[in-house]
Amino acid sequence: MRPFLRIDEHLTLHLARHELAEAVFRAVDENREYLRPWLPWVDDTKSVDDTKTYIRESMQHNSEGTRLTTFLLRGEEVVGSIGVVHFSKDHRKCEIGYWLSENLQGQGMMTSTCACFIDHLFRTKDLNRVEILVATNNNRSRALPPRLGFQSEGILRQALLIYQKYHDIELFSLLRSDWQSAK
Ligand SMILES: CC(C)(COP(=O)(O)OP(=O)(O)OC[C@H]1O[C@@H](n2cnc3c(N)ncnc32)[C@H](O)[C@@H]1OP(=O)(O)O)[C@@H](O)C(=O)NCCC(=O)NCCS
């Protein structure tokens, strides 16, 4: 299947599709303990049927243009995901989210994946602003937006509730003008 985007020689992004369900579930299942502190849906992903439901809903959102869910593959293996979790067409902005398998951290893979994905968004969508929201104690994720030229706009207090615990979140943004001047 042709990739949605090619990141490099080994990594490709693929739009959500039914055939990926088993591989996506495997990646989540193998990384359960590491993903769950930051991603509220992990505990609800108990079986491949849950992932099939998620993929079906994602395909629906992708076709309606209300979200854009893609999975990161290294060869045939699913090793992460990046997507637009919310589009605000009225304000020409969107929010993106991502995760990567634990054993591939620390190599810049998600930074290069985000860079490609954001580049695609600005090139193909009528967007003025991309946002990333990160729990302030999620140190690895918090390091990512500044690497991509995002600016920090402040802290939203107790804006995220995961497993009955509130987290402060930091709001980062990249404007189309920032993206253009960095090219
Ligand atoms: C957030 C997450 C994707 C970050 O993964 P990551 O591997 O740290 O991020 P990157 O792939 O961009 O890699 C950056 C690391 O690679 C290193 N690196 C090596 N080569 C690099 C390159 N060419 N470019 C950028 N970084 C590079 C960086 O120094 C950094 O390592 P360090 O933190 O040890 O200094 C990952 O920790 C994750 O999935 N966490 C769980 C889910 C989650 O929190 N999602 C986000 C919710 S907001």
The ligand as an SDF file (V2000), in Angstrom:
LIG
                    3D

 48 50  0  0  0  0  0  0  0  0999 V2000
    6.7390   11.9210   23.2070 C   0  0  0  0  0  0  0  0  0  0  0  0
    7.6220   10.9340   22.4660 C   0  0  0  0  0  0  0  0  0  0  0  0
    7.0800   10.6880   21.0740 C   0  0  0  0  0  0  0  0  0  0  0  0
    9.0360   11.5240   22.3700 C   0  0  0  0  0  0  0  0  0  0  0  0
    9.9220   10.5490   21.8540 O   0  0  0  0  0  0  0  0  0  0  0  0
   11.4710   10.9330   21.6250 P   0  0  0  0  0  0  0  0  0  0  0  0
   12.1590    9.7720   21.0660 O   0  0  0  0  0  0  0  0  0  0  0  0
   12.0000   11.5640   22.8720 O   0  0  0  0  0  0  0  0  0  0  0  0
   11.3600   12.0820   20.5490 O   0  0  0  0  0  0  0  0  0  0  0  0
   12.1680   12.1450   19.1900 P   0  0  0  0  0  0  0  0  0  0  0  0
   11.8630   10.9540   18.3790 O   0  0  0  0  0  0  0  0  0  0  0  0
   11.8780   13.4490   18.6210 O   0  0  0  0  0  0  0  0  0  0  0  0
   13.6820   12.0360   19.6560 O   0  0  0  0  0  0  0  0  0  0  0  0
   14.3000   13.0470   20.4140 C   0  0  0  0  0  0  0  0  0  0  0  0
   15.5100   12.4370   21.0740 C   0  0  0  0  0  0  0  0  0  0  0  0
   16.3640   11.9220   20.0530 O   0  0  0  0  0  0  0  0  0  0  0  0
   17.6250   12.6170   20.0810 C   0  0  0  0  0  0  0  0  0  0  0  0
   18.0060   12.8180   18.6880 N   0  0  0  0  0  0  0  0  0  0  0  0
   18.9260   12.0770   18.0360 C   0  0  0  0  0  0  0  0  0  0  0  0
   19.0090   12.4700   16.7700 N   0  0  0  0  0  0  0  0  0  0  0  0
   18.1080   13.4640   16.5970 C   0  0  0  0  0  0  0  0  0  0  0  0
   17.7280   14.2460   15.4860 C   0  0  0  0  0  0  0  0  0  0  0  0
   18.2890   14.0950   14.2890 N   0  0  0  0  0  0  0  0  0  0  0  0
   16.7470   15.1690   15.6470 N   0  0  0  0  0  0  0  0  0  0  0  0
   16.1610   15.3340   16.8420 C   0  0  0  0  0  0  0  0  0  0  0  0
   16.4870   14.6120   17.9390 N   0  0  0  0  0  0  0  0  0  0  0  0
   17.4650   13.6720   17.8190 C   0  0  0  0  0  0  0  0  0  0  0  0
   17.3480   13.8960   20.8560 C   0  0  0  0  0  0  0  0  0  0  0  0
   18.5110   14.3720   21.4890 O   0  0  0  0  0  0  0  0  0  0  0  0
   16.3440   13.3910   21.8790 C   0  0  0  0  0  0  0  0  0  0  0  0
   16.9640   12.5820   22.8220 O   0  0  0  0  0  0  0  0  0  0  0  0
   17.1150   13.0290   24.3650 P   0  0  0  0  0  0  0  0  0  0  0  0
   15.7390   13.4220   24.8410 O   0  0  0  0  0  0  0  0  0  0  0  0
   17.6510   11.8240   25.0180 O   0  0  0  0  0  0  0  0  0  0  0  0
   18.0260   14.2010   24.2910 O   0  0  0  0  0  0  0  0  0  0  0  0
    7.6970    9.5780   23.2340 C   0  0  0  0  0  0  0  0  0  0  0  0
    8.3530    9.7680   24.4490 O   0  0  0  0  0  0  0  0  0  0  0  0
    6.3200    8.9780   23.5240 C   0  0  0  0  0  0  0  0  0  0  0  0
    5.6990    8.4030   22.6520 O   0  0  0  0  0  0  0  0  0  0  0  0
    5.8630    9.1070   24.7890 N   0  0  0  0  0  0  0  0  0  0  0  0
    4.5950    8.4810   25.2230 C   0  0  0  0  0  0  0  0  0  0  0  0
    3.3560    9.0810   24.5630 C   0  0  0  0  0  0  0  0  0  0  0  0
    3.2920   10.5800   24.7180 C   0  0  0  0  0  0  0  0  0  0  0  0
    3.6780   11.1340   25.7290 O   0  0  0  0  0  0  0  0  0  0  0  0
    2.7740   11.2390   23.6740 N   0  0  0  0  0  0  0  0  0  0  0  0
    2.6530   12.6990   23.6470 C   0  0  0  0  0  0  0  0  0  0  0  0
    1.4690   13.1770   24.4030 C   0  0  0  0  0  0  0  0  0  0  0  0
    1.4520   14.9620   24.3930 S   0  0  0  0  0  0  0  0  0  0  0  0
  1  2  1  0
  2  3  1  0
  2  4  1  0
  2 36  1  0
  4  5  1  0
  5  6  1  0
  6  7  2  0
  6  8  1  0
  6  9  1  0
  9 10  1  0
 10 11  2  0
 10 12  1  0
 10 13  1  0
 13 14  1  0
 14 15  1  0
 15 16  1  0
 15 30  1  0
 16 17  1  0
 17 18  1  0
 17 28  1  0
 18 19  1  0
 18 27  1  0
 19 20  2  0
 20 21  1  0
 21 22  1  0
 21 27  2  0
 22 23  1  0
 22 24  2  0
 24 25  1  0
 25 26  2  0
 26 27  1  0
 28 29  1  0
 28 30  1  0
 30 31  1  0
 31 32  1  0
 32 33  2  0
 32 34  1  0
 32 35  1  0
 36 37  1  0
 36 38  1  0
 38 39  2  0
 38 40  1  0
 40 41  1  0
 41 42  1  0
 42 43  1  0
 43 44  2  0
 43 45  1  0
 45 46  1  0
 46 47  1  0
 47 48  1  0
M  END
$$$$
